[in-house]
């Protein structure tokens, strides 16, 4: 996968995690796990964004 595809996949995962967060709003333990995954995915998006060439 190229950087654009990896970035698109990470952004799609972030959207899915955000939806899961709403689904598990009343479960504090699961919410914590989802927040950890969201943070990791955001870091990955930042890393991939920095790898993209600028024009």
Steps between C-alpha positions, in 0.01 A plus 500: 500500500622848428484783754170635366336159533641448849377843603152431360489167685606663828238772459234233436610315817476825695144553379408143599653548845307823548177316418591223744562763767139615464376139516691434824429832667374332818791251533794683661750214451424458130499879454852512644620232259340682207658831605841328503441369148381845386817662637719241328313544172532878518876462556517273196306755292739775612802283415364413156404861432859604572628244250294642216697716260405866486454673167 
